[in-house]
Amino acid sequence: MTLFEIVAFYLALNLVLAPILMLRVGRLRLGKKIDLGDGGDALMLSRIRAHGNFAENAPLALLGLLGLAMLNAAPVVLHIFGAAFFIGRILHAMGMAKTFGQGRLVGTILTLLTYFGTAGSLLFLIFTG
């Protein structure tokens, strides 16, 4: 795989995850007849925030992968950060849904490690390239 194919692979995985999180909100919204907001329902709020948190974090993480590819990072670096982010987002959503007890914490930690690792790698490549 080329560097840009690796980025495209993780982009594709996240493009599949985004509508899954969105559909989980929509299904619950229809089932509970909640038109707007969370309707005071804790489960609805949790699903909205799992989707929202993904939407808030995915763009920067994926841009970071793109930046690494542009700077010719080692393929393993792209796989480490791409996989860590994707797994982290799945675990976070599972934790929010209460299907994996520590998922939210582990997912948040993986996301933060991805951010800091990607930023550090970008800076390293910029200043040593």
C-alpha positions in Angstrom: 0.0 0.0 0.0 1.2 3.5 -0.7 1.0 6.1 2.0 -2.0 7.7 0.5 -3.8 4.3 0.2 -3.1 3.8 3.9 -4.7 7.1 4.7 -7.7 6.3 2.3 -8.1 2.9 4.1 -8.5 4.6 7.5 -10.7 7.3 6.0 -12.9 4.6 4.6 -13.2 2.8 7.9 -14.2 6.1 9.6 -16.6 6.8 6.8 -18.4 3.6 7.7 -18.4 4.3 11.4 -19.9 7.8 11.1 -23.3 6.7 9.7 -23.4 3.7 12.0 -23.3 6.2 15.0 -25.7 8.4 13.2 -28.2 5.6 12.5 -28.0 4.5 16.2 -29.3 8.0 17.1 -31.9 7.9 14.4 -33.3 4.5 15.3 -33.6 5.5 19.0 -35.1 8.9 18.0 -37.8 7.1 16.0 -38.5 4.5 18.6 -38.9 7.0 21.4 -40.6 9.6 19.2 -38.0 12.3 20.1 -38.0 14.9 17.4 -35.3 17.3 18.5 -32.6 17.2 21.2 -32.5 14.4 23.7 -36.0 14.7 25.1 -34.6 14.3 28.6 -33.6 10.7 27.8 -30.2 9.6 29.1 -29.7 6.9 26.4 -30.6 9.4 23.7 -28.1 12.0 25.1 -25.4 9.3 25.3 -25.9 8.3 21.6 -26.0 11.9 20.5 -22.8 12.6 22.3 -21.1 9.4 20.9 -21.9 10.6 17.4 -21.0 14.2 18.2 -17.7 13.3 19.8 -16.8 11.3 16.8 -17.7 14.2 14.5 -15.6 16.6 16.6 -12.5 14.4 16.6 -12.4 12.5 13.3 -11.5 15.5 11.0 -8.3 16.4 12.9 -7.2 12.9 13.3 -7.7 12.1 9.6 -6.0 15.4 8.6 -3.1 14.4 10.8 -2.8 11.1 8.9 -2.9 13.0 5.6 -0.1 15.3 6.8 2.0 12.3 7.8 1.6 10.8 4.3 2.5 14.1 2.7 5.7 14.2 4.7 6.5 10.6 3.8 6.1 9.1 7.3 6.9 5.4 7.6 3.8 3.3 6.7 3.8 1.6 10.2 3.4 5.1 11.7 0.2 5.7 9.7 -1.1 2.3 10.6 -0.4 2.8 14.3 -2.2 6.2 14.5 -5.0 5.2 12.1 -5.8 2.0 13.9 -5.5 3.6 17.3 -7.9 6.3 16.4 -10.4 4.0 14.8 -10.4 1.5 17.6 -10.5 4.3 20.1 -13.7 5.7 18.6 -15.4 2.3 18.5 -14.4 1.7 22.2 -15.6 5.2 23.1 -19.0 4.6 21.5 -19.3 1.3 23.2 -18.5 2.9 26.5 -21.1 5.6 25.9 -23.7 2.9 25.1 -22.7 1.0 28.3 -21.8 -2.1 26.4 -18.1 -1.9 27.4 -17.5 -0.6 30.9 -14.2 1.2 30.4 -14.7 1.9 26.7 -15.2 5.6 27.0 -12.0 6.1 29.0 -9.9 3.8 26.9 -11.3 5.4 23.7 -10.6 8.9 25.0 -7.0 7.9 25.9 -6.4 6.3 22.5 -7.7 9.4 20.8 -5.5 11.7 22.9 -2.5 9.5 22.2 -3.3 9.6 18.5 -3.4 13.4 18.6 -0.2 13.8 20.5 1.6 11.1 18.6 0.6 12.4 15.3 1.5 16.0 16.2 4.9 14.9 17.5 5.5 12.8 14.4 4.5 15.7 12.2 6.8 18.1 14.0 9.7 15.6 13.9 9.3 15.1 10.2 9.0 18.9 9.6 12.1 19.8 11.5 14.3 16.8 10.5 13.1 16.3 6.9 
